[in-house]
Amino acid sequence: MPVEPVRIGIVDSGFTASQQVVKGAAFTLRDDRLWLEDSQPDQLGHGSRIIEIMEALSPECEIISAQVFQDRFTTTAAQVGAAIDWLVDQHVQVINLSLGLRQDRSSLRDACQRAIKRGVILCAASPARGEPVFPASYPGVFRMTGDARCARDEISHLNTRFADFGACVKPMSMVVGLSGASLGCAHLTAHLANFLQMTDSANPDNARTWLHERARYHGPEQKRFAND
């Protein structure tokens, strides 16, 4: 029997008309209420860059977009939590969250726990250092970041207090200045989607094991300075 494609959920700023997205929805705040609306074209370019990575590295997968950024890079825990719940209802197996909120909120924490209990893998961006962000800091969430050592198809097992895994920081366009933890997270989500596509017995534990075994680098990047 043909293998069903893995479904990747993307929580971000949406997508462009040329991208192959199976379904999309927007989560907006208006009049102090949360609304589920039709997705609008990506005005910020961030979500579409994330999706470009998925399309290039995991072309057999289906992409579901949950838009939580509209015309600026601000969102709330309630919007992101609702987006996660909606994506779980769309039967995604892995969710990419190339974002980080400074405040811990029960609406987001509870949505993450509901998704994890359903067996969904949550990949969230985490800075290589600095203050913790959410949802990356919640138990069971895969903490992903960028690693300048990694080529497009490489993984690093960092295992630091900031992040679990790292990957390529470059967008598909290779434009300088657009690199960072969010793109590293996207690469790792795509790699995990390919792993899920290869097996019918995947779960978060063996997904972590696969990333560890697949890693080209182990331990954090070692920064070199002129006076070393």
Buried (B, 14 or more C-beta within 10 A) or exposed (E): EEEEBBBBBBBBBBBEEEBEBEBBBBBBBEEEEBEEEEBBEBBBEBBBBBBBBBBEBBEEBBBBBBBBBBEEEEBBBBBBBBBBBBBBEBEBBBBBBBBBBEEBBEBBBBBBBBBBEEEBBBBBBBBBEEEBBBBBBBEEBBBBBBBBBBEEBBBBBBBBEBBBBBBBBBBBEEEEEBBBBBBBBBBBBBBBBBBBBEEEEBEBEEBBEBBBEBBBBEEBBEEEEEEE
